[in-house]
Amino acid sequence: MTKDVIALTQRMPDPAAMLAGLLAGGPDKLVGAQGDGAVVQLCDAEGRPFVSVESPMLVQVPGEAERLLGATAPEVPYWWTEARATTGVAEAERLAGTFAARLVSLLGGSAHPPEAARSLAVVESDGAGLVPVPAAAQPAVDVLTDRVAVVIQDRPVVAMTAWLADAFRAAADAGLGLQIVSPAGTTLSPAVRNALPGWPSRWVVQDERDGYYDGLSGAVLRWQDGLFAPVEAADSTPDDRRAEVADAYKEVTETGERQLALSFRTVHPADDRLVLGGALETVWRELTGEPPAGWGTAEPANLPWSPRRLTDVAYERAPEPTWVVVVGSPSRPALATVRISRTTAGVEEDVALAFGYGSDEEPPLDALPRAAEALATRHRLQSMLVQLRRARRDLAVPPSFEGPGVPVAFVLGAEEVRQIPGDRARKTPQSDRPVQLGPRTRPALYYPLPGDPSDLSGWQDFDRLMRHLKGE
C-alpha cells in the first residue's frame, strides 16, 4: 500500500531544508525533477521512483489539516509538503518518512502519519540515481493496464490532491478508467466522489472478509482482465444479474446527522467585467451567514476566499475549463466543487455544494427560497436542485451505505421559465404551487418538494414534475 507522508511546517522549506530531506537516502543518491521542478524524485537504478515530493504549498485556510489528515496543524499560514512513497519498493516508505521528519526537525511543525516520520537516519537504498522522463510522468499512478489506471492511497481521507487530479486528467486523456484503492479505515473527500466518472472507474476498499469491494456501491470486487470488477451474487440468475454486496458496506449506524446538498448552474454573458464565484458566495451567505473560508485548484484548499482571484485563474486557463474546490470554516462543514467552462451560451458555472449538520442542528430550509431568489435575480440561475440526505456532518464519504438524498426543491431560472410554452411552468401536477421569484413580468419559479429523507417517494414527485415541464 502506497504511503503518503505530509510535513506541516511553520516555516517555508527552503532549498537547504529540502536538500537535507532529500539526502535521506544518503549523500551518493541523486534526485530528478519533473514538471518544471514541481515534483522531485529519488529513484532506483532502473528509473523507478522511490519517493516523489511535490513543491511545498502555503496553506492559508484554517481546518484543512484537521479535515484531510485528522491532525492539528500549526497556526495558519503554514507549509504543506507531500512525499509519496511508491508501492512495491521496500525502502520507499522509510525514505518518505525520513524526508518529512527532517523537514519538521529543521522548520518546526509536525509530520503525518506520525509513526511514519520518527527517524532522521539515512535509509539504505542501493542503486538510486537520476530518473528518466517516462518513469516520472505520473507519480500518482501505481498500476497501469489497457483498461484502467490504478492509484493506491493509504491516508485518512482520499482527497483531490494535485497528484490525484493529474491522474484523473491522464486517465481521461488516455481513455482509461481510474480505480482508487484504499484501506478499510479511509474515507473519500466529496471532491473526489463528485469527480469520479462512471464505469470502469470506482473506489476500491480493501476488506478483511471480502477482499475488495466498491466503497460507493458495496459490490464485492475481484481483479480480473486488467481491472477490479464486481463478483456476481450466488443467487443471481441470467435475467437478474446482481453483484454480491460486502458485509462491511451494510454495517451502518444511525447518527441523526444530515447533509443539505445543492447543485446548480449559472450562465453569464462573456464579459471582461465578469467576476465569477458570486453565485456560490451568495448561497453560502444566505445559508450560513458567512462567506466561504477558502478555495484552491486541488485539496487542501489553500487560498483565502476571493472571487476576483478565482476569476483571474479561470481567465488564464480559458478556453480550457477550470475546476476548483471551495471549503467553509471548521465550525460549519461545507464543501463545493465548481467547474467553470466557456460555451456558446457564455461562461457557465456548475456547482455541487453540501453543508453538514449534526443531530441537534436544523438545516436552514426556510432560507432556501431567499437564496434561490438571489441566484435567479442577480446571478442568471439556469436551474437548481436541493436535496436532504442522511449522511455525515463532516461530509466525508464512508465506505458504507448512506441513503440517497431526497429532493427538497427544484428551481427554474427566469429564462428557462420563459421558454416553456403557455402556463405549463406555473400549472403543475404538484399539490404545492410554485413560488414566483423576482419580477412578476419575468419570474423564476421555486418548486417545493416533500424533502423527507425517510421517504424516497419524493423522487417520484420530482420525476413527475420534470416530465410535465418537458411536455412529456
C-alpha positions in Angstrom: 0.0 0.0 0.0 1.4 3.4 -1.0 2.1 5.7 1.9 1.8 9.5 1.6 3.8 11.3 4.3 2.9 15.0 4.8 5.1 17.6 6.6 3.3 20.6 8.1 5.9 23.2 8.9 5.8 26.7 10.4 8.5 28.0 8.0 8.9 27.6 4.3 11.0 24.6 3.2 13.9 26.5 1.6 16.4 24.8 -0.8 18.7 23.9 2.1 15.9 22.2 4.1 14.6 20.3 1.0 18.2 19.1 0.2 18.6 17.9 3.8 15.4 15.9 3.4 16.2 14.6 0.0 19.5 13.3 1.3 17.6 10.8 3.4 18.9 8.2 1.0 22.5 9.1 1.6 24.9 11.6 0.0 25.6 9.4 -3.0 22.0 9.4 -4.2 20.8 11.8 -7.0 17.4 13.5 -7.4 15.5 14.1 -10.6 13.0 16.9 -11.2 9.8 16.9 -13.3 7.0 19.4 -14.1 9.4 22.4 -14.3 10.7 21.4 -10.8 7.2 21.0 -9.3 8.0 17.3 -8.4 11.3 15.9 -7.4 12.0 12.2 -7.1 14.6 9.8 -5.7 14.8 6.7 -7.9 16.5 3.3 -8.3 18.9 2.3 -11.0 16.1 1.2 -13.3 14.4 4.6 -13.1 11.6 3.6 -10.6 10.9 6.4 -8.2 11.3 5.6 -4.5 9.8 8.8 -3.4 8.1 11.7 -5.2 8.0 15.1 -3.4 5.7 17.9 -4.6 6.5 21.6 -4.2 5.6 23.0 -0.8 2.2 24.6 -0.6 1.4 27.6 1.6 -2.0 26.9 3.3 -3.9 30.0 4.5 -7.2 28.3 5.2 -8.0 27.0 8.8 -9.2 23.5 9.3 -7.8 21.7 6.2 -5.2 19.6 8.1 -8.0 18.6 10.5 -10.4 17.7 7.7 -8.0 15.8 5.5 -5.5 14.3 8.0 -7.2 14.3 11.3 -4.3 16.3 12.5 -3.7 19.6 14.4 -1.7 21.9 12.1 0.4 24.9 13.0 -1.3 28.3 13.0 -2.2 29.5 9.5 -0.4 30.2 7.3 1.8 27.0 7.3 3.5 25.0 4.6 2.2 21.6 3.4 4.8 19.3 1.7 3.8 15.8 0.5 6.2 12.9 -0.1 4.6 9.9 -1.8 6.3 6.6 -1.3 6.0 4.2 -4.2 4.2 0.8 -4.0 6.5 -2.2 -4.2 9.7 -0.6 -3.1 10.6 -1.7 0.4 12.7 1.3 1.4 10.3 3.9 -0.1 8.0 4.4 3.0 11.0 4.9 5.3 12.6 7.3 2.8 9.4 9.4 2.7 9.1 9.3 6.5 12.8 10.4 7.0 12.3 13.2 4.4 9.3 14.5 6.4 11.0 14.1 9.8 14.0 16.1 8.6 11.8 18.9 7.4 9.9 19.1 10.7 13.2 18.9 12.7 14.6 21.9 10.8 11.5 24.0 10.4 9.2 23.1 13.2 5.7 21.6 12.9 4.5 18.0 12.6 4.5 15.1 10.2 1.6 12.8 9.4 1.1 10.0 10.0 3.4 10.5 13.0 4.6 6.9 13.1 6.0 7.1 9.6 8.3 10.0 10.4 10.2 9.1 13.6 13.7 8.6 12.2 16.3 11.1 10.9 18.8 8.4 10.0 19.9 7.7 6.4 17.8 5.0 4.7 19.9 2.4 2.8 18.6 2.2 -0.8 21.0 0.6 -3.1 21.2 1.8 -6.7 19.3 5.1 -6.6 20.0 7.5 -9.4 18.6 10.1 -11.7 15.1 9.3 -13.0 14.4 9.2 -16.8 11.4 11.3 -18.0 9.0 8.5 -18.9 9.0 6.9 -15.4 8.3 10.3 -13.7 5.4 11.3 -15.9 2.6 10.2 -13.5 3.9 9.6 -9.9 0.4 9.1 -8.7 -0.4 6.0 -10.8 0.7 2.7 -9.3 -0.7 0.2 -11.8 -1.5 0.8 -15.5 -3.4 -1.6 -17.8 -5.0 -1.2 -21.1 -8.3 -0.5 -19.3 -7.6 1.4 -16.1 -5.1 3.4 -14.2 -4.9 2.3 -10.5 -4.0 4.7 -7.7 -3.3 3.2 -4.3 -3.8 5.6 -1.4 -3.1 5.0 2.3 -4.2 8.2 4.1 -7.2 9.1 6.3 -9.1 10.8 3.5 -8.6 10.3 -0.2 -8.5 13.9 -1.3 -8.3 15.6 -4.7 -4.6 16.4 -4.3 -2.7 17.8 -7.2 -1.2 14.4 -7.8 -4.6 12.7 -7.9 -6.0 15.4 -10.2 -3.1 14.8 -12.6 -4.0 11.1 -12.5 -7.7 11.9 -13.3 -6.6 14.0 -16.3 -4.1 11.5 -17.6 -6.6 8.6 -17.4 -9.3 10.7 -19.2 -6.9 11.7 -21.9 -5.9 8.1 -22.4 -9.5 6.9 -22.5 -8.9 4.8 -19.3 -10.9 4.4 -16.1 -9.4 5.4 -12.8 -9.6 3.0 -9.9 -8.6 4.3 -6.4 -7.6 1.6 -3.9 -7.6 2.4 -0.1 -7.6 0.5 3.2 -10.8 -0.1 5.2 -10.5 2.9 7.5 -10.2 5.5 4.8 -13.0 7.9 3.7 -13.4 9.8 0.5 -13.5 13.6 0.0 -16.7 14.8 -1.7 -14.4 16.5 -4.2 -13.1 13.0 -5.3 -16.6 11.4 -5.3 -18.0 14.2 -7.4 -15.2 13.9 -9.9 -15.1 10.1 -10.2 -16.5 9.1 -13.6 -18.7 6.1 -14.3 -17.6 2.5 -15.1 -14.9 1.3 -15.1 -13.8 3.9 -12.6 -14.5 3.2 -8.9 -13.4 3.5 -5.3 -11.9 0.1 -4.2 -11.8 -0.6 -0.5 -9.6 -3.4 1.0 -11.6 -5.6 3.3 -10.5 -8.5 5.6 -13.7 -10.5 5.0 -14.4 -10.0 1.3 -11.1 -9.0 -0.1 -12.1 -5.9 -2.0 -15.4 -4.0 -2.5 -16.7 -0.8 -4.1 -16.9 1.9 -1.4 -19.8 3.6 -3.1 -22.0 0.7 -4.1 -20.9 -2.1 -1.8 -20.2 -4.6 -4.7 -17.6 -7.2 -3.9 -14.8 -6.9 -6.4 -12.0 -9.1 -7.8 -9.1 -8.2 -10.0 -9.9 -9.8 -13.4 -9.0 -8.9 -17.0 -6.9 -5.9 -16.0 -9.3 -4.1 -13.6 -11.4 -4.5 -10.4 -14.8 -5.9 -11.4 -17.9 -7.0 -9.5 -18.5 -10.6 -8.3 -21.9 -11.9 -9.1 -24.1 -12.8 -6.1 -24.6 -16.6 -5.6 -28.4 -16.2 -6.1 -28.0 -14.2 -9.4 -29.8 -15.5 -12.5 -29.3 -14.8 -16.2 -32.4 -12.5 -16.0 -31.4 -10.9 -12.7 -27.6 -10.4 -12.5 -26.7 -8.8 -9.2 -23.4 -8.2 -7.6 -22.6 -9.6 -4.2 -22.6 -6.9 -1.5 -19.9 -6.7 1.1 -20.9 -7.2 4.8 -18.8 -4.2 5.8 -20.7 -2.0 3.4 -24.0 -3.0 5.1 -22.8 -2.2 8.6 -24.4 1.2 9.3 -25.1 3.1 12.5 -27.8 5.8 12.5 -26.4 9.1 13.9 -29.1 11.6 13.0 -26.6 13.6 11.0 -27.7 15.2 7.8 -26.4 17.0 4.7 -28.1 19.7 2.7 -26.9 19.4 -0.9 -27.4 22.0 -3.7 -26.5 21.5 -7.3 -27.0 24.5 -9.7 -25.8 26.1 -12.9 -25.5 29.7 -13.8 -24.8 31.1 -17.3 -23.2 34.5 -17.7 -22.5 36.5 -20.8 -18.8 36.5 -21.6 -17.7 40.0 -20.5 -14.4 41.5 -19.4 -16.1 42.8 -16.2 -17.5 39.4 -15.2 -16.5 38.2 -11.7 -17.0 34.5 -11.0 -17.9 32.9 -7.7 -20.5 35.4 -6.8 -23.4 32.9 -7.0 -21.7 30.4 -4.7 -20.8 33.1 -2.2 -24.4 34.4 -2.3 -25.8 31.0 -1.4 -23.2 30.4 1.2 -24.0 33.7 3.0 -27.8 33.1 2.8 -27.5 29.6 4.4 -24.7 30.2 6.9 -24.4 33.9 7.4 -20.7 33.9 6.3 -18.7 33.6 3.1 -16.7 30.6 2.1 -13.4 30.3 4.0 -11.1 29.2 1.2 -10.6 27.7 -2.2 -8.0 26.0 -4.4 -7.4 24.1 -7.6 -6.7 21.0 -5.5 -7.0 19.8 -1.9 -6.1 21.1 0.6 -7.8 24.3 -0.3 -5.0 26.7 0.4 -6.2 30.2 -0.6 -8.4 32.6 1.3 -11.8 33.0 -0.5 -11.5 35.6 -3.3 -13.9 35.7 -6.3 -11.5 38.1 -8.0 -8.6 35.7 -7.8 -10.8 32.8 -8.8 -11.8 34.8 -11.9 -8.2 35.5 -12.7 -7.3 31.8 -12.6 -10.3 30.9 -14.8 -9.4 33.7 -17.3 -5.8 32.5 -17.5 -6.9 28.9 -18.2 -9.6 29.8 -20.8 -10.7 28.3 -23.2 -9.8 25.2 -21.1 -12.3 24.6 -18.2 -11.3 25.3 -14.6 -12.1 23.1 -11.7 -11.9 24.4 -8.1 -12.8 23.2 -4.6 -14.3 25.7 -2.0 -14.5 25.0 1.7 -16.2 26.5 4.7 -15.0 27.3 8.3 -14.4 24.4 10.7 -17.5 25.4 12.7 -19.8 24.7 9.7 -18.6 21.9 7.5 -19.2 22.8 3.9 -17.6 21.9 0.6 -18.3 22.8 -3.0 -16.8 21.9 -6.3 -17.1 24.3 -9.2 -16.5 23.7 -12.8 -16.1 26.9 -15.0 -16.3 26.5 -18.7 -16.7 28.7 -21.8 -19.6 27.6 -24.0 -21.6 29.0 -26.9 -24.1 30.3 -24.3 -21.4 32.2 -22.4 -19.5 31.4 -19.2 -21.1 28.5 -17.2 -20.5 27.7 -13.5 -21.6 24.2 -12.5 -21.7 24.0 -8.7 -22.1 21.0 -6.4 -22.4 22.2 -2.8 -23.0 20.5 0.5 -23.4 21.6 4.1 -23.2 19.2 7.1 -25.5 19.3 10.2 -25.4 17.3 13.5 -28.3 15.5 15.1 -29.0 18.6 17.2 -28.9 21.1 14.3 -31.6 22.0 11.8 -30.8 22.6 8.2 -31.9 26.2 7.2 -34.7 25.0 4.8 -36.6 28.3 5.4 -33.7 30.2 3.8 -33.8 28.2 0.5 -36.4 30.4 -1.3 -34.4 33.5 -0.4 -31.2 32.0 -1.6 -32.9 30.8 -4.8 -34.3 34.3 -5.5 -30.9 35.9 -5.1 -29.4 33.4 -7.6 -32.2 34.0 -10.0 -32.3 37.8 -9.9 -28.6 38.5 -9.5 -26.6 35.6 -10.9 -28.5 34.3 -14.0 -29.5 31.0 -12.5 -30.4 28.3 -15.0 -31.6 25.6 -12.6 -31.0 24.2 -9.1 -31.9 21.0 -7.3 -31.8 20.9 -3.5 -31.6 17.6 -1.6 -31.6 16.5 2.0 -29.9 13.2 3.0 -28.9 11.2 6.0 -25.1 11.5 5.9 -22.1 12.5 7.9 -21.9 16.1 9.3 -18.2 16.3 8.3 -19.1 15.5 4.7 -16.5 12.7 4.5 -17.8 9.8 2.3 -17.5 6.5 4.3 -17.1 3.0 2.6 -20.6 2.0 3.9 -24.2 2.6 2.9 -25.5 6.1 3.1 -29.1 6.7 2.0 -29.7 8.7 -1.1 -30.8 12.3 -0.9 -34.4 13.2 -1.4 -35.5 16.4 -3.3 -36.4 19.4 -1.2 -36.9 21.9 -4.0 -36.3 22.5 -7.7 -35.7 25.9 -9.1 -36.0 27.0 -12.8 -34.4 30.2 -13.9 -36.3 33.1 -15.5 -35.1 32.5 -19.0 -35.9 28.7 -18.7 -39.4 29.6 -17.5 -39.9 32.0 -20.4 -39.0 29.3 -22.9 -41.7 26.8 -21.6 -44.9 27.3 -23.7 -48.1 28.7 -22.1 -48.7 28.3 -18.4 -47.1 24.8 -18.2 -44.3 26.0 -15.9 -46.8 27.5 -13.4 -49.6 24.9 -13.6 -48.0 21.6 -12.5 -49.3 18.3 -11.1 -47.7 19.1 -7.7 -50.0 19.7 -4.7 -48.0 22.9 -3.9 -48.0 25.7 -6.3 -44.6 27.0 -7.4 -43.3 30.2 -5.8 -42.5 33.1 -8.1 -39.1 34.6 -7.6 -38.1 38.0 -8.9 -40.1 40.4 -11.1 -43.7 39.3 -11.9 -43.1 40.1 -15.6 -40.1 37.7 -15.7 -40.1 35.4 -12.7 -38.1 32.4 -11.9 -40.0 29.5 -10.2 -39.3 27.6 -7.0 -41.0 24.2 -6.8 -41.2 22.9 -3.2 -41.0 19.1 -2.8 -41.5 16.8 0.2 -37.9 16.5 1.3 -38.3 13.7 3.9 -35.1 11.7 4.0 -37.0 8.6 5.2 -39.4 8.7 2.2 -37.9 8.1 -1.3 -41.3 8.7 -2.9 -40.2 12.3 -3.3 -38.2 11.2 -6.4 -41.5 10.1 -8.0 -42.8 13.7 -7.4 -39.7 15.1 -8.9 -39.8 12.8 -11.9 -43.5 13.7 -12.5 -42.6 17.4 -12.3 -39.7 17.0 -14.8 -41.8 15.1 -17.3 -44.5 17.8 -17.0 -42.0 20.7 -17.6 -40.6 18.8 -20.7 -44.2 18.4 -22.0 -44.0 14.6 -21.9 
